[in-house]
């Protein structure tokens, strides 16, 4: 059993050395003279690649996506919140209606190291979502409703049976007036394909 463990340990070390994750001579690092197996606290260091750029990029991407998720989680119940977008895995764009609130600013201030911009949207997300929920509850011909992520418009899918008897432009005008936001109308079914 010990020989199997020894073989596995040697195999792991060989793979780590060949991948550049670990030095061939683990006794000391020539650049610092410190032991490569212990930190000042006497604990083994975490393994990293030889390329600091790769490590930093991964951490930054993780920070950006984690921050975007946290921002969404904390702001999604706000009437003015439309969406969060990660751009090029390096920046965050928050889409918001009206002036930023102190709560929103507090959330964004949690991430001072990140590049976060706030873009104004043309429709009040809370009002448009409320309008859509009302349509879904009261009109049996409404199959689906969605707000565009950029907050510029919304989409209503009506039952296919209305296509022949309805003028799309009239429906879009009527819905847009009621929602105070441009609404695009289409026809179809939301039943899942088998």
C-alpha positions, 0 to 999 in steps of 0.5 A: 500500500505504501508503494502505491502511495509513493508512486502516486505522490511521485506521479503528482509531483511529476505532473506539477513540475511538468506543468510548471506549477511546482519547482523541480527543487522544492527545498528553496526558491532561488529568487528569495531563498525561502522554503517553497513549501512553507509561508511565514506562518508555517503553512503550505502556500497555495499552488499558482501558475508561473504566469502572474497574468493568468492568475490575475485574469482569473481572479479579476474575472471571478471578482467581476462575475461575483460582483455582478451577481451580488449587485443583481441580488441586492438591487433586483427588488428596486423599481428602478433596476433594469439589469446588470451586464458584464462587459469583456469579463472586466467591466460591469454595466448597471442599467437604472431608471432615474437618479441613483439612490443612496442604497444603489450607491452603497451597493456599488461602493462595495466594489471600489476596485471594479470598473462599474458604470451606470447607464440610464434606461428609458423605461421604468422597469418597475412600472413595466414589470407591474404592467406585464404582470397585470397583463399576464393575470388578466388577459388570457391571450397574453402568453408571455411578457418580458422587459428587454435587459437594456430597459428600452422596451418590452415584448408581449407574446399573444396567442396565435389565434389573434394574429388574423384579427388584430393589427400589430401596430394598433396593439403595440400602440395601445400597450405602449401607451398603457405601459409608458414604454415601447412594447413589441407584439408578436404571436405564438405559443409558449408551450415547450417543444416535445 
